């Protein structure tokens, strides 16, 4: 038997980007030191870039039709 998993990689990319964005927002809370705040800002920027790339690849990806 063959199992076909039709996972959409672009949605996983968007989810990963949102997770990085949220992790970055947690890390820039006022309790942490400056170094961890810098890491938080880097994660926010990376998360935004990953979300934008995921949405763009989701929008511009060719549509597959089962015939």
Secondary structure, DSSP 8 states (H G I E B T S, - for coil): --------HHHHHHHHHHHHHHHHHHHTSTTS-HHHHHHHHHHHHHHHHHHHHHHHHHHHS------
